[in-house]
Amino acid sequence: MAFRVRNVMADQDAADFLESRDIFATPVVSIDGELIVGFRRERIDALLGLAG
């Protein structure tokens, strides 16, 4: 599964992207355009089709 890590401390564009959406916490996972704030394994699994 391909993924990209963006460090908001080193990548101003990534920080600006989150700030423009009123997101001020990490981690943030984006799956098919849905932003998931925090580590929410159940939601991530569901979006990836891994929920059983």
N, C-alpha and C positions, 0 to 999 in steps of 0.2 A: 504494500500500500504506500503510495507516494504521499509525502507530507513536506511542509516547509516550516521551519522554526524562525520566528522573528523576535528579536530581543528589543523590547521597547526602551530599554536603557541605552542601546547603541543605535537604534534605527528610528530616527525622528518621524519618518513617514508612517511607520507602524504605530507609534505613539499618537500621532495626529489622527490616524484612522480611528483608533479606539476613542480618543477624546471627542471626536466629532459625533460619536454615538453615545456620549455620556457614560462611557465605560472607563472606570478608574481603578480596576482591579485585574489581577492576573491569577491564574492562566485564563486565556480565552481561546476556545476552539471554534473554528469555522468549518461547518460541514454543509455543502450545498447552499451556501448563503446564510445559514442560520448560525448566529453567534451564541455560544454557550459560555457563560461566565462562571468560572470555578470548575473544579473537576467533578462533573456529574456523570459518572460512569454509566448509569442506566440510560440517560438521554443520549449519550454518545453511542452506546451499543445499539439503541433503537434506530438512530439515524444511519448507522452503518449496516443495519440489517443483521446485527449479531444478537439481538434480544431473543431469548428462548421462551 
